[in-house]
Amino acid sequence: MIGAGRSSSSLLTYLLTKSSSEKLHITIADLNLELAKSIVQNHENCSFLVLDIFNETDRKKAIKNADIVVSMLPAHLHLNVAKDCLAFEKNMVTASYISNDMNLLNDEVVKKGLIFMNEIGLDPGIDHMSAMKVIDSIRDKGGKMLLFESFTGGLVAPECDDNLWNYKFTWNPRNVVLAGQGGAAKFLQEGTYKYIPYHKLFRRTEILNIEGYGKFEGYANRDSLKYKSVYGLDNILTLYRGTIRRVGYSRAWNIFVQLGMTDDSYTIEDSEHMSYRDFTNSFLAYNPFDSVELKLRSYLKIDQDDVVWEKLEEIDIFNKTKKVELKNATPAQILEKILKDSWTLKENDKDMIVMQHLFGYELNEKKEQIKSSMVCLGENQTYTAMAKTVGLPVAIATLKILNSEITTPGVQLPINKEVYNPILKELEENGIIFKEEKVPYLGYNPENVNG
């Protein structure tokens, strides 16, 4: 296993729990092994290797000595590992999206009878498997898919939800700040291609209800259209994938977008000496007579008694004494630092993963709809819901490949029954359970959409 970061706890615990009965030995390779060592606790079936992934000799030696390689590195570092796995004929598992360069290895991977399993974490991963299970069951009955909507969110558990935004960082804060950038969100609605530019993204949300947890909202992911071919939904009328937040988050986040605080394309002069208030003021017109608060409210037409205003005050963006302390920082980097002050999980806080799919279909000339929802709560700061939902599918897939229960070769994602059926079954045994219910077929419902 190369890379032992925050998502490794459940992955390692699963494999080590199985290690004696399955005769496994796990070698954990990373530059920093402190977290892994605290989880493993001198387990007899585990060893450690300090590894610089850019040291070609050491990397090749480690991979040559393995039966299967799990890469939990950042996505852009997988390729050299994959090429080494190909050279030494080793199977490989990652939780990352399949890159174009990874796809180019497919013919050789198939030729050598190897399995390079990718996108086997949470999103991508559990989303693929849980969606394909229902889609395939509809098709097996002779049904025709009309609608597929899918939403995922990493949130704070309800009992630890103690700020007005109903949100804390449960994963990479930078990805949260940059969410939605890089082009318009693209999706299908009732047979029509739709596009939402970034500056409008957080005002076009859809309302979701999850039993026992109340209302949420979803905003569109950047590209839903690629799932037409991935899921075999080429003739579908509605196809939409989104990110889940609590209701009201997106309207408040839109303030940062409109001000320009999420921009990562340029640096701010003298940023290290700015106060949070200076940073906020730098996006507002010059007026020596009006306060920063008054200028912002006037510019974005926010009433003083609006809850959005309370949310802005809560995160301290008007604070005169707190300093940015980041040299040559982009607006996005500064905003990330400000939000970390308020949104970092406390020692006893727990996180929560929420996922919901909607499947609309026609069967026996009747239109029907299925809603499938999953909620996973974290145990603590080590065994988080994020670590569980990312790490467990990786671990289960790894063992099933080792045991030849998954045999189809190639660079792939987990959309085949051979892969998703046994993994979903074992995830259920570990508390990751989807609740399905039939609901009235709505198709595109404009009442559910803001904006």
C-alpha positions as CSV (number, residue, x, y, z in Angstrom):
1,M,0.0,0.0,0.0
2,I,1.6,3.3,-1.2
3,G,0.3,6.3,0.7
4,A,-1.0,6.2,4.2
5,G,-3.0,9.4,4.7
6,R,-6.3,10.3,6.4
7,S,-8.3,7.8,4.3
8,S,-6.2,4.8,5.3
9,S,-7.6,3.9,8.8
10,S,-10.5,1.7,7.8
11,L,-8.6,0.3,4.8
12,L,-5.7,-0.9,7.0
13,T,-7.9,-2.1,9.8
14,Y,-10.0,-4.2,7.4
15,L,-6.9,-5.9,5.8
16,L,-5.2,-6.5,9.1
17,T,-8.3,-8.0,10.6
18,K,-8.4,-10.5,7.7
19,S,-4.6,-10.9,7.5
20,S,-4.3,-14.1,9.6
21,S,-7.1,-16.0,8.1
22,E,-6.2,-14.9,4.6
23,K,-2.4,-15.2,5.1
24,L,-1.8,-11.6,4.2
25,H,1.2,-9.4,4.8
26,I,0.8,-5.7,4.3
27,T,3.7,-3.4,3.6
28,I,2.8,0.3,4.1
29,A,5.0,2.6,2.1
30,D,5.0,6.4,2.6
31,L,7.4,9.2,3.5
32,N,5.5,9.9,6.7
33,L,4.3,6.7,8.5
34,E,3.3,8.2,11.9
35,L,-0.5,7.9,11.2
36,A,-0.2,4.4,9.9
37,K,1.9,3.3,12.9
38,S,-0.7,4.7,15.3
39,I,-3.4,2.6,13.6
40,V,-1.5,-0.6,13.1
41,Q,0.0,-0.8,16.6
42,N,2.9,-3.2,15.8
43,H,0.6,-5.8,14.1
44,E,2.6,-8.9,13.3
45,N,1.3,-9.1,9.7
46,C,2.4,-5.5,8.8
47,S,5.7,-3.8,8.0
48,F,6.7,-0.3,7.1
49,L,8.7,1.2,4.3
50,V,9.9,4.8,4.1
51,L,9.4,5.5,0.4
52,D,9.9,8.5,-1.8
53,I,7.6,7.9,-4.7
54,F,10.0,9.8,-7.0
55,N,12.9,7.4,-6.1
56,E,12.5,5.1,-9.1
57,T,14.8,2.4,-7.8
58,D,13.1,2.1,-4.4
59,R,9.6,2.3,-5.9
60,K,10.3,-0.4,-8.5
61,K,11.8,-2.7,-5.8
62,A,8.8,-2.3,-3.5
63,I,6.3,-3.0,-6.3
64,K,8.3,-6.0,-7.6
65,N,8.1,-7.6,-4.1
66,A,4.3,-7.2,-3.8
67,D,1.4,-9.4,-5.1
68,I,-0.9,-6.5,-5.4
69,V,-0.4,-2.7,-5.1
70,V,-2.9,-0.3,-3.5
71,S,-2.1,3.3,-4.5
72,M,-3.6,5.9,-2.2
73,L,-1.5,8.6,-3.6
74,P,-2.9,11.8,-5.1
75,A,-4.4,11.0,-8.5
76,H,-1.6,12.6,-10.5
77,L,1.0,10.3,-9.0
78,H,-0.6,7.0,-9.9
79,L,0.8,6.7,-13.4
80,N,4.4,5.8,-12.6
81,V,3.1,3.2,-10.1
82,A,0.8,1.8,-12.8
83,K,3.6,1.5,-15.3
84,D,5.8,-0.4,-12.7
85,C,2.8,-2.7,-12.0
86,L,2.5,-3.4,-15.7
87,A,6.3,-4.1,-16.0
88,F,6.3,-6.5,-13.0
89,E,2.8,-7.9,-13.8
90,K,1.1,-6.8,-10.6
91,N,-2.6,-6.0,-10.1
92,M,-3.4,-2.5,-8.8
93,V,-6.2,-0.8,-7.0
94,T,-6.8,3.0,-6.6
95,A,-9.7,5.2,-5.5
96,S,-9.1,7.9,-8.1
97,Y,-10.7,8.7,-11.4
98,I,-9.3,7.0,-14.4
99,S,-7.0,9.4,-16.2
100,N,-6.5,9.5,-20.0
101,D,-3.0,8.3,-19.5
102,M,-4.2,5.4,-17.3
103,N,-6.7,4.4,-20.0
104,L,-4.0,4.2,-22.6
105,L,-2.5,1.3,-20.6
106,N,-5.6,-0.8,-21.0
107,D,-4.6,-2.9,-24.0
108,E,-1.4,-3.9,-22.3
109,V,-3.1,-4.6,-19.0
110,V,-5.6,-6.8,-20.7
111,K,-2.9,-8.6,-22.7
112,K,-1.1,-9.5,-19.5
113,G,-4.3,-10.5,-17.8
114,L,-4.0,-7.9,-15.1
115,I,-6.7,-5.9,-13.1
116,F,-6.2,-2.2,-12.6
117,M,-9.2,-1.3,-10.5
118,N,-9.9,2.4,-10.3
119,E,-12.7,4.6,-8.9
120,I,-13.4,2.2,-6.0
121,G,-13.7,4.7,-3.2
122,L,-16.7,6.8,-2.2
123,D,-17.3,9.2,-5.1
124,P,-16.1,7.8,-7.4
125,G,-16.8,4.2,-6.1
126,I,-19.8,3.5,-3.9
127,D,-21.8,5.9,-6.2
128,H,-20.9,3.7,-9.2
129,M,-21.7,0.4,-7.6
130,S,-24.9,1.4,-5.8
131,A,-26.2,3.1,-9.0
132,M,-25.4,0.2,-11.3
133,K,-27.0,-2.3,-9.0
134,V,-30.4,-0.5,-9.4
135,I,-29.9,0.4,-13.0
136,D,-29.1,-3.2,-14.0
137,S,-32.0,-4.6,-11.9
138,I,-34.4,-2.2,-13.8
139,R,-32.9,-3.3,-17.2
140,D,-33.1,-7.0,-16.2
141,K,-36.9,-6.6,-15.7
142,G,-37.2,-5.0,-19.2
143,G,-37.4,-1.4,-17.9
144,K,-36.3,1.6,-19.8
145,M,-34.3,4.2,-17.9
146,L,-35.7,7.8,-18.1
147,L,-34.0,9.6,-15.3
148,F,-30.9,9.3,-13.1
149,E,-29.9,11.8,-10.5
150,S,-27.1,11.2,-8.0
151,F,-25.9,13.4,-5.1
152,T,-23.0,12.9,-2.5
153,G,-21.8,15.1,0.3
154,G,-19.3,15.0,3.1
155,L,-20.8,16.9,6.1
156,V,-20.5,17.2,9.8
157,A,-22.6,14.8,11.9
158,P,-25.9,16.3,13.3
159,E,-24.8,16.2,16.9
160,C,-21.6,18.2,16.0
161,D,-23.4,20.7,13.7
162,D,-22.8,23.9,15.7
163,N,-22.4,26.7,13.2
164,L,-24.8,28.7,11.0
165,W,-23.4,27.2,7.8
166,N,-24.2,23.6,9.0
167,Y,-20.8,22.7,7.5
168,K,-17.2,21.8,8.5
169,F,-14.3,20.5,6.5
170,T,-14.3,16.7,6.5
171,W,-11.9,16.4,3.6
172,N,-9.6,18.6,1.5
173,P,-10.5,22.3,2.2
174,R,-8.9,23.4,-1.0
175,N,-11.3,21.3,-3.1
176,V,-14.3,22.8,-1.2
177,V,-13.1,26.4,-2.0
178,L,-12.5,25.6,-5.7
179,A,-15.7,23.5,-6.1
180,G,-17.5,24.1,-9.4
181,Q,-14.7,25.9,-11.2
182,G,-13.1,25.0,-14.5
183,G,-16.1,25.3,-16.8
184,A,-19.9,25.2,-16.8
185,A,-21.8,22.4,-15.1
186,K,-23.3,20.2,-17.8
187,F,-26.3,17.9,-17.5
188,L,-29.5,16.7,-19.2
189,Q,-33.0,17.7,-18.3
190,E,-36.0,16.1,-20.1
191,G,-33.9,15.5,-23.2
192,T,-32.4,19.1,-23.3
193,Y,-28.8,19.8,-22.6
194,K,-28.4,22.3,-19.8
195,Y,-25.4,24.4,-18.7
196,I,-24.8,26.4,-15.5
197,P,-21.9,28.8,-15.5
198,Y,-19.8,29.0,-12.4
199,H,-21.2,32.4,-11.3
200,K,-24.7,31.0,-11.2
201,L,-23.9,27.5,-9.9
202,F,-24.8,28.1,-6.3
203,R,-28.1,29.7,-7.0
204,R,-29.4,26.7,-9.0
205,T,-30.0,24.0,-6.3
206,E,-32.2,21.0,-5.9
207,I,-33.9,20.1,-2.6
208,L,-33.5,16.6,-1.3
209,N,-35.2,14.8,1.7
210,I,-33.4,12.0,3.6
211,E,-35.4,10.1,6.1
212,G,-34.3,10.8,9.6
213,Y,-32.0,13.6,8.6
214,G,-34.3,16.2,7.1
215,K,-33.7,18.5,4.1
216,F,-30.6,19.0,2.1
217,E,-29.7,20.8,-1.1
218,G,-27.7,19.7,-4.1
219,Y,-25.7,21.8,-6.6
220,A,-24.6,20.5,-10.0
221,N,-21.2,18.8,-10.5
222,R,-19.1,20.0,-13.4
223,D,-19.8,17.2,-15.9
224,S,-22.7,14.8,-15.5
225,L,-22.8,14.0,-19.2
226,K,-19.8,11.6,-19.1
227,Y,-21.9,9.1,-17.2
228,K,-24.2,8.5,-20.2
229,S,-21.6,6.2,-21.7
230,V,-20.1,4.9,-18.4
231,Y,-23.5,3.7,-17.1
232,G,-24.9,2.8,-20.6
233,L,-27.5,5.6,-20.4
234,D,-27.1,7.0,-23.9
235,N,-30.9,7.4,-24.4
236,I,-31.8,8.8,-21.0
237,L,-33.8,12.0,-20.8
238,T,-32.5,13.4,-17.4
239,L,-29.0,12.9,-16.1
240,Y,-27.7,15.0,-13.2
241,R,-25.0,14.6,-10.6
242,G,-24.5,16.9,-7.7
243,T,-22.9,17.7,-4.4
244,I,-24.9,17.7,-1.1
245,R,-25.0,20.5,1.5
246,R,-27.5,21.6,4.1
247,V,-30.2,24.0,2.9
248,G,-29.0,27.6,2.8
249,Y,-25.2,26.8,2.4
250,S,-25.2,27.5,-1.3
251,R,-26.9,30.9,-1.1
252,A,-24.3,32.0,1.4
253,W,-21.4,30.5,-0.5
254,N,-22.5,32.4,-3.6
255,I,-21.4,35.6,-1.8
256,F,-17.8,34.5,-2.0
257,V,-18.2,33.6,-5.7
258,Q,-19.7,37.0,-6.5
259,L,-17.0,38.9,-4.6
260,G,-14.2,36.9,-6.3
261,M,-12.9,35.3,-3.1
262,T,-12.8,31.8,-4.6
263,D,-10.5,32.9,-7.5
264,D,-7.2,31.0,-7.6
265,S,-5.8,32.5,-10.8
266,Y,-3.8,35.5,-9.3
267,T,-2.0,36.5,-6.1
268,I,-2.7,39.4,-3.8
269,E,0.0,41.9,-3.1
270,D,1.2,42.2,0.5
271,S,-1.2,39.4,1.4
272,E,0.8,38.3,4.5
273,H,0.2,41.7,6.2
274,M,-3.6,41.9,5.4
275,S,-6.2,41.5,8.1
276,Y,-9.3,39.5,7.3
277,R,-11.2,42.8,7.1
278,D,-8.6,44.2,4.6
279,F,-9.0,41.1,2.5
280,T,-12.8,41.5,2.4
281,N,-12.5,45.3,1.7
282,S,-10.1,44.6,-1.2
283,F,-13.1,43.3,-3.3
284,L,-15.3,46.4,-2.6
285,A,-15.4,49.8,-4.2
286,Y,-13.4,52.6,-2.5
287,N,-15.5,54.8,-0.2
288,P,-13.8,56.6,2.7
289,F,-17.1,57.2,4.4
290,D,-18.9,53.9,4.4
291,S,-17.8,50.9,6.5
292,V,-16.7,47.6,5.0
293,E,-20.0,46.0,6.3
294,L,-22.2,48.7,4.7
295,K,-20.4,48.5,1.4
296,L,-20.7,44.7,1.2
297,R,-24.4,44.8,2.1
298,S,-25.1,47.5,-0.4
299,Y,-23.1,45.8,-3.2
300,L,-24.7,42.4,-2.8
301,K,-28.1,43.6,-1.6
302,I,-28.0,41.7,1.7
303,D,-30.4,42.8,4.4
304,Q,-29.0,43.3,7.9
305,D,-31.5,40.8,9.4
306,D,-30.8,38.2,6.6
307,V,-29.3,34.9,8.0
308,V,-26.7,35.1,5.2
309,W,-25.3,38.2,6.9
310,E,-25.1,36.3,10.2
311,K,-23.2,33.6,8.5
312,L,-20.7,36.1,7.1
313,E,-20.2,37.6,10.5
314,E,-19.7,34.2,12.1
315,I,-16.7,33.3,10.0
316,D,-14.9,36.6,11.0
317,I,-14.3,38.1,7.5
318,F,-14.7,41.6,9.1
319,N,-12.1,41.0,11.8
320,K,-9.5,43.8,12.0
321,T,-6.9,41.9,14.1
322,K,-6.6,38.5,12.5
323,K,-3.9,38.4,9.9
324,V,-3.8,36.4,6.7
325,E,-0.1,35.6,7.2
326,L,0.2,34.0,3.8
327,K,2.7,35.4,1.4
328,N,1.8,35.9,-2.3
329,A,-1.5,34.1,-1.7
330,T,-4.4,33.8,-4.1
331,P,-7.9,34.9,-3.0
332,A,-8.9,31.2,-2.8
333,Q,-6.0,30.4,-0.5
334,I,-6.8,33.3,1.8
335,L,-10.5,32.3,2.0
336,E,-9.4,28.7,2.8
337,K,-7.4,29.9,5.7
338,I,-10.2,32.1,7.0
339,L,-12.7,29.2,6.8
340,K,-10.3,26.8,8.5
341,D,-10.5,28.9,11.6
342,S,-14.3,28.2,11.8
343,W,-14.8,25.0,10.0
344,T,-12.0,22.7,11.2
345,L,-13.4,19.7,13.1
346,K,-13.0,19.8,16.8
347,E,-11.3,16.9,18.6
348,N,-14.6,15.2,19.5
349,D,-16.5,16.1,16.3
350,K,-17.7,13.4,13.9
351,D,-18.3,13.6,10.2
352,M,-21.2,12.2,8.0
353,I,-21.4,11.0,4.4
354,V,-24.8,11.4,2.7
355,M,-25.6,9.9,-0.8
356,Q,-28.8,9.8,-2.6
357,H,-29.8,8.4,-6.1
358,L,-33.1,8.9,-8.0
359,F,-34.0,6.4,-10.7
360,G,-36.9,7.1,-13.1
361,Y,-37.9,4.4,-15.5
362,E,-40.7,3.0,-17.6
363,L,-41.8,-0.6,-17.1
364,N,-44.9,-2.3,-18.6
365,E,-46.0,1.1,-20.0
366,K,-46.0,2.6,-16.5
367,K,-43.5,5.3,-15.2
368,E,-42.0,4.6,-11.8
369,Q,-39.3,6.1,-9.6
370,I,-36.9,4.7,-7.0
371,K,-35.1,6.7,-4.3
372,S,-32.0,5.2,-2.8
373,S,-30.3,6.9,0.2
374,M,-27.3,6.1,2.3
375,V,-26.0,7.9,5.5
376,C,-22.7,6.9,7.2
377,L,-21.6,8.5,10.4
378,G,-18.0,8.6,11.6
379,E,-16.8,7.2,14.9
380,N,-14.0,9.7,15.7
381,Q,-11.2,11.7,14.1
382,T,-9.4,8.5,13.0
383,Y,-12.2,6.3,11.9
384,T,-14.2,9.0,10.0
385,A,-17.1,8.3,7.7
386,M,-15.0,9.6,4.9
387,A,-12.2,7.1,5.7
388,K,-14.7,4.3,6.0
389,T,-16.5,5.0,2.7
390,V,-13.3,5.6,0.8
391,G,-11.1,2.9,2.4
392,L,-13.5,-0.1,2.8
393,P,-14.4,-0.5,-0.9
394,V,-10.6,-0.3,-1.7
395,A,-9.8,-2.9,0.9
396,I,-12.6,-5.3,-0.1
397,A,-11.8,-5.0,-3.8
398,T,-8.1,-5.7,-3.1
399,L,-8.8,-8.9,-1.2
400,K,-11.3,-10.1,-3.8
401,I,-8.8,-9.6,-6.6
402,L,-6.1,-11.4,-4.6
403,N,-8.5,-14.3,-4.1
404,S,-9.5,-14.4,-7.8
405,E,-13.1,-13.5,-7.0
406,I,-12.7,-10.6,-9.4
407,T,-11.1,-11.8,-12.6
408,T,-12.0,-9.6,-15.6
409,P,-8.8,-8.0,-16.7
410,G,-8.3,-4.3,-17.8
411,V,-8.2,-0.7,-16.6
412,Q,-11.6,-0.5,-15.1
413,L,-14.1,1.0,-12.7
414,P,-16.6,-1.0,-10.6
415,I,-19.7,-1.1,-12.8
416,N,-19.9,-4.8,-13.5
417,K,-21.9,-7.3,-11.4
418,E,-18.8,-9.4,-10.7
419,V,-17.4,-6.4,-8.9
420,Y,-20.3,-4.5,-7.3
421,N,-22.5,-7.3,-6.0
422,P,-20.0,-8.9,-3.6
423,I,-18.5,-5.5,-2.6
424,L,-21.9,-3.9,-1.8
425,K,-22.9,-7.0,0.1
426,E,-19.8,-6.7,2.3
427,L,-20.3,-3.0,2.7
428,E,-23.8,-3.7,4.1
429,E,-22.2,-6.0,6.7
430,N,-20.0,-3.0,7.7
431,G,-22.9,-0.6,8.1
432,I,-22.9,1.1,4.7
433,I,-26.5,0.4,3.7
434,F,-28.7,1.9,1.0
435,K,-32.4,2.3,1.8
436,E,-34.5,2.0,-1.3
437,E,-38.1,3.2,-1.7
438,K,-40.5,3.6,-4.5
439,V,-41.8,7.1,-4.9
440,P,-44.2,8.8,-7.4
441,Y,-42.5,9.4,-10.8
442,L,-41.9,13.2,-11.1
443,G,-39.5,13.4,-13.9
444,Y,-38.2,17.0,-14.0
445,N,-40.0,18.8,-11.2
446,P,-39.4,22.6,-11.4
447,E,-40.8,23.0,-7.9
448,N,-37.7,21.2,-6.6
449,V,-35.3,23.6,-8.2
450,N,-34.2,27.0,-7.0
451,G,-33.4,29.6,-9.7
